[in-house]
Each structure stands twice: as C-alpha cells, then as structure tokens.
Amino acid sequence: MYRKILHFDLDAFFCAVEEQRDPSLRGVPFAVGGRPDRRGVIASCSYAARRCGVHSAMPAARALRLCPPLRIVSSRHRHYSDVSRAVMKRLLSVTPQVEQISIDEAFLEVTDLPDPAAIIARRLQITIRNELSLPCSLGVATNKLVAKIATDVGKANAGGEGPPHAIQVVPPGTEAVFLAPLPVQALWGVGPKSAERLAAMGIFTVGDLAKRSESELGQRFGHFGHDMARWARGIDTRPLVTSRLMKSVSKETTFAYDVQELALLQGTLHQLAVGVARRLQRKEKAGHTVGLKIRWPDFHTMTRQITLPHVTNDSKEIYEIATRLFRQNWQPGTAIRLLGVSVSGLESISRQLTLFDIADITAKEARLQQAIQVLQLRFGPGIVFRGDHLSVKTDPVPTVIDAVEES
C-alpha cells in the first residue's frame, strides 16, 4: 500500500487575513511588516506586490523603492495565531496525523482514509475557503519530500493574478519523473553552496543527481550525499512528527535605530525576560540555561549563556542573568541593533513547583513571586512589578520584532 501524504500551505497567509479586515487591499500591492523608517522587514506580501519584485524578508525601505505604491500594514501576530489555530482544527478534523511545521503549513497523513488523496485535498481546500475565507494550496504524494515540492510546483505553475489556490498531485510511482526536470535547489538542504559544488560536477537538475550513484555522492558529501541520492529518486521514508519537544524559549527585538543608552537597553532586557518567563510559565516549563543574544550595527552577532544548577522560569532571575551577561560583553557607548533573551535545557514542571525550585528562595519570596506571576499571567506583564525594578526604564525606543512568513 502506498502512503497518502498531503502538504498543506496557506497562500500569503498574513495578507489573506488582512484582506478580510480591509477588503480594499484585495488586488493591490501591499505587504505586512514593519515601517520602512524603523528598519521594518516584510513578513508577507500580496501577489500584486510580488509582481513588482517584493518578497518576504526584504527590508521595507527597499520594497518601497521597488514598488512605490506599496501599502505596508502592521502585523497582528496574535490574531494570525488565532486564525492558524482555527485552520489546524479543520486539519485535525480530517485526520489526527497532522504535523504542523509553521503557522501556515502542515503535513497530513491520510493513508488510512478510504477516499483518494486528491479528493481529500480538494475537500479540505474547499472547507478552508468556505469556513475561513482563506486560500490554500496542497501537494499530494506518497511522502513528505515530494508532497512539499509538489505544493511549490503547483503554486509556481498556477496562472492568474491572485492566490494560486493550487493542488498538485504526484501519482505513486512517478516521483522520480516528476522531480527530474527541477533544479537541485528544489531538494531540502541544497542551498547555494551545495548547488555550486554540484554544478562543478555537472549536476544541475534533480534528474542529473539521480544518475549518480549513492556511494559517489556519499564520498563527496558524507551523510548528506546519501540523503540526496535517495531524495533525487523520490524516496523519503520519514514519518510525520505529530508532537514536538520544546527545546527553548526566546524573544528578541530589533531596534528601530541603533541604541547605546544603558537605561533603554536594560529596559529592553527586562521586557524580554518577562516575555520569556511568561511563555515558560504558560507551557509549565523551566530551563537550566539562560542565554543572551546581541547583534551589532555591522550585523555581527554574539551569543553568550550561563547554565544554572537548577531550573528557572522566574522573570527576575532570567533578567538578572541576562543583565550579568550583557554587562560582561557590552562596552558603554557601544551601539546595539538587536537584543535577545532565551532559556533552554527545558524540563516540564508544574507551575506550583516552579515557584519553589530554587533552593535558597525564602517562603516569603515564593509567595511574592506567586502573586506577581498570577497577576501577570491574568492581566499582562505591566500590571505589577517588583520595587527593585523601579530603576529600570521599561519603555525602550520603538522596536520591530523580526518575523518572516514564507508562502
């Protein structure tokens, strides 16, 4: 029996959601992202904008130069997450075998369902369109690799000026034929450097790659060479991963302009630490390692971390460790482009126990932290804070949170 795998991808998801809010955006060049005068980055762009050369991850200022009539809409990530959950709920109503790989993308295994995979895909596409007014495209194949590539090919081949709303089916047994004319970069993990090395061997298409022996590719590229040899023939036996372990929690901020004022930098660290702590507490997680990320104006990025003998999800401790790392690695007056705070080495832990995890915490301190956490979780991080944070300015310069959506 052949497996039946669907790759599901929402078409220009952020833009589609914004068009629901403001129908005047339909058919015009617009993008979701940050302001061009604040180092904004394009998170998603309409198909009209794409025809002007605009794409995701592009600086907003450059996008406006390419497309002067471009309208830029501020992103609403919380709302996008809510809509994404509604979409994934529809996918789970088709099968419990769903692997979500991003806010707008997932794999479904429908092998055990009696209907042909193409019919299931079309039915799902209609459901998402009718119930949520969102366009989507799907790839249908016998494995994840080919299904994902099928979606990309279906989108690329779709005509019209709006969302592709495509379904591309690769029948069982035709995987290698389907892949053969595609460039080698269509395969997972084949980036510019790998493509350059393959080109030097006279390999430009997936079909060229399939003609080489697995042993030859293994000798030249190691384990990745063996993977490429199988993928070029359309072979991929990986199962769907329906649950993932959370390995770390992080938050980072790109400043609207380079910042060198200590109070503003400390205030940002405090906000980031609170954000990380709140997410850990909601997920009932705590971690051993606190990390700091700094990006300088020349885009050089530095990361430092400290591993604790205990786990923590306490904003005060996370902030204090991040501040210690910051002071060890920052020279006063040096400008910073980006700051980030992370906690890794996570363990599951009940929210009640996390309050008492640090051995030297007093009972009074624990009760105080419990009260603060309850209030912050219920009303937001700014509703209450400790008196020893009063010296920290918590209103830094406007920032742009880096967010990229690929569709």
PEGILIN-V492416 format. One record per residue. N is the residue number from 0. PHI is phi in degrees with one decimal (999 if undefined). Layout:
N&PHI + N&PHI
//
This chain:
0&999 + 1&-79.2 + 2&-73.2 + 3&-122.0 + 4&-117.4 + 5&-110.8 + 6&-107.4 + 7&-111.2 + 8&-143.6 + 9&-71.7 + 10&-82.0 + 11&43.3 + 12&-54.1 + 13&-58.0 + 14&-65.8 + 15&-61.2 + 16&-67.3 + 17&-66.6 + 18&-67.0 + 19&-65.5 + 20&-73.2 + 21&-134.1 + 22&-59.1 + 23&-66.7 + 24&-78.2 + 25&-64.8 + 26&83.1 + 27&-110.2 + 28&-72.2 + 29&-147.3 + 30&-143.0 + 31&-102.4 + 32&170.7 + 33&-90.4 + 34&-68.1 + 35&-64.5 + 36&-85.1 + 37&-124.4 + 38&60.6 + 39&-65.7 + 40&-122.2 + 41&-73.6 + 42&-91.1 + 43&-158.4 + 44&-139.1 + 45&-70.6 + 46&-69.2 + 47&-64.5 + 48&-69.8 + 49&-64.4 + 50&-67.6 + 51&-91.3 + 52&98.2 + 53&-78.0 + 54&-148.6 + 55&-64.1 + 56&74.9 + 57&-82.7 + 58&-57.2 + 59&-60.6 + 60&-63.1 + 61&-67.7 + 62&-60.0 + 63&-68.6 + 64&-68.1 + 65&-71.4 + 66&-137.5 + 67&-54.1 + 68&-79.3 + 69&-58.9 + 70&-98.9 + 71&-110.7 + 72&-109.1 + 73&-66.1 + 74&-75.4 + 75&-129.7 + 76&-62.7 + 77&-64.1 + 78&-67.5 + 79&-60.6 + 80&-64.5 + 81&-62.4 + 82&-66.1 + 83&-59.2 + 84&-62.8 + 85&-64.9 + 86&-65.4 + 87&-63.7 + 88&-63.3 + 89&-66.3 + 90&-65.0 + 91&-69.0 + 92&-74.0 + 93&-83.8 + 94&-157.9 + 95&-74.7 + 96&-86.3 + 97&-123.8 + 98&-111.6 + 99&-81.2 + 100&-110.9 + 101&-166.0 + 102&-63.2 + 103&-130.7 + 104&-148.4 + 105&-160.8 + 106&-105.0 + 107&-128.0 + 108&-104.6 + 109&-121.0 + 110&-57.9 + 111&-82.7 + 112&-83.9 + 113&-72.9 + 114&-74.2 + 115&-59.3 + 116&-60.4 + 117&-63.9 + 118&-68.5 + 119&-62.0 + 120&-62.5 + 121&-63.3 + 122&-64.3 + 123&-66.4 + 124&-59.6 + 125&-66.2 + 126&-61.4 + 127&-64.2 + 128&-68.6 + 129&-74.0 + 130&-89.4 + 131&-121.9 + 132&56.2 + 133&-121.6 + 134&-82.4 + 135&-148.8 + 136&-125.6 + 137&-136.5 + 138&-112.5 + 139&-122.8 + 140&-159.9 + 141&-95.5 + 142&-156.1 + 143&-66.2 + 144&-57.0 + 145&-70.7 + 146&-62.9 + 147&-63.6 + 148&-65.6 + 149&-60.4 + 150&-60.5 + 151&-61.0 + 152&-66.2 + 153&-60.9 + 154&-65.3 + 155&-65.2 + 156&-88.4 + 157&-69.4 + 158&-91.6 + 159&89.2 + 160&-102.6 + 161&-100.5 + 162&-57.5 + 163&-65.0 + 164&48.1 + 165&-100.4 + 166&-133.1 + 167&-116.0 + 168&-107.6 + 169&-112.5 + 170&-61.5 + 171&-55.3 + 172&91.3 + 173&-109.6 + 174&-58.8 + 175&-65.1 + 176&-66.0 + 177&-63.2 + 178&-77.8 + 179&-50.5 + 180&-79.0 + 181&-77.5 + 182&-65.0 + 183&-60.3 + 184&-64.7 + 185&-67.8 + 186&-80.0 + 187&-54.8 + 188&81.7 + 189&-91.3 + 190&-96.1 + 191&-57.6 + 192&-69.1 + 193&-64.6 + 194&-62.3 + 195&-65.9 + 196&-65.5 + 197&-66.7 + 198&-61.6 + 199&-64.2 + 200&-94.0 + 201&81.4 + 202&-108.9 + 203&-120.4 + 204&-115.5 + 205&-63.3 + 206&-62.8 + 207&-59.5 + 208&-65.5 + 209&-64.6 + 210&-77.7 + 211&-87.7 + 212&-75.8 + 213&-64.6 + 214&-66.3 + 215&-63.1 + 216&-66.5 + 217&-65.1 + 218&-65.2 + 219&-84.5 + 220&-121.6 + 221&70.0 + 222&-59.1 + 223&-63.3 + 224&-64.1 + 225&-64.1 + 226&-61.7 + 227&-60.8 + 228&-61.6 + 229&-71.4 + 230&-62.6 + 231&-62.4 + 232&-95.3 + 233&78.6 + 234&-101.4 + 235&-154.8 + 236&-102.7 + 237&-66.3 + 238&-80.5 + 239&-73.9 + 240&-104.5 + 241&-87.6 + 242&-145.4 + 243&-123.6 + 244&-78.8 + 245&-75.0 + 246&-94.9 + 247&-160.7 + 248&-128.6 + 249&-144.3 + 250&-139.9 + 251&-142.0 + 252&-133.3 + 253&-96.9 + 254&-71.9 + 255&-65.9 + 256&-150.4 + 257&-59.2 + 258&-116.6 + 259&-129.7 + 260&-76.6 + 261&-58.3 + 262&-60.8 + 263&-68.2 + 264&-67.8 + 265&-65.7 + 266&-61.1 + 267&-65.5 + 268&-58.0 + 269&-63.5 + 270&-62.1 + 271&-65.9 + 272&-62.7 + 273&-62.7 + 274&-62.7 + 275&-64.2 + 276&-61.5 + 277&-62.8 + 278&-66.5 + 279&-59.1 + 280&-65.9 + 281&-63.7 + 282&-88.3 + 283&54.1 + 284&-125.5 + 285&-148.7 + 286&-132.3 + 287&-87.4 + 288&-119.8 + 289&-105.6 + 290&-122.1 + 291&-124.9 + 292&-125.1 + 293&-127.9 + 294&-117.2 + 295&-86.1 + 296&-58.5 + 297&-86.1 + 298&76.1 + 299&-65.6 + 300&-119.1 + 301&-120.9 + 302&-126.7 + 303&-137.7 + 304&-151.3 + 305&-129.9 + 306&-100.6 + 307&-95.2 + 308&-77.4 + 309&-133.8 + 310&-94.4 + 311&-146.3 + 312&-139.5 + 313&-91.9 + 314&-61.3 + 315&-63.2 + 316&-69.4 + 317&-60.0 + 318&-63.3 + 319&-63.5 + 320&-69.8 + 321&-61.1 + 322&-65.9 + 323&-62.0 + 324&-63.0 + 325&-63.1 + 326&-66.6 + 327&-74.4 + 328&-124.4 + 329&-120.9 + 330&-94.4 + 331&-50.7 + 332&92.0 + 333&-79.5 + 334&-77.7 + 335&-128.9 + 336&-94.1 + 337&-142.5 + 338&-126.6 + 339&-143.3 + 340&-129.5 + 341&-140.1 + 342&-131.7 + 343&-131.7 + 344&64.8 + 345&-80.6 + 346&-133.2 + 347&-76.8 + 348&-157.4 + 349&-67.5 + 350&-61.5 + 351&-66.0 + 352&-70.7 + 353&-61.9 + 354&-67.7 + 355&-115.6 + 356&-70.0 + 357&-76.9 + 358&-61.5 + 359&-92.6 + 360&-76.2 + 361&-82.4 + 362&-62.4 + 363&-65.3 + 364&-62.7 + 365&-62.8 + 366&-65.5 + 367&-63.9 + 368&-62.5 + 369&-62.1 + 370&-64.6 + 371&-62.9 + 372&-64.3 + 373&-60.9 + 374&-65.8 + 375&-67.3 + 376&-65.7 + 377&-85.5 + 378&-117.5 + 379&112.8 + 380&-66.2 + 381&-90.8 + 382&-72.2 + 383&-158.1 + 384&-151.7 + 385&-74.2 + 386&-65.1 + 387&-75.7 + 388&-103.6 + 389&-63.2 + 390&-77.8 + 391&-92.0 + 392&-77.3 + 393&-106.3 + 394&-126.0 + 395&-70.8 + 396&-61.2 + 397&-54.9 + 398&-127.2 + 399&-123.7 + 400&-81.5 + 401&-64.0 + 402&-149.5 + 403&-127.8 + 404&-116.6 + 405&-102.1 + 406&-130.0
//
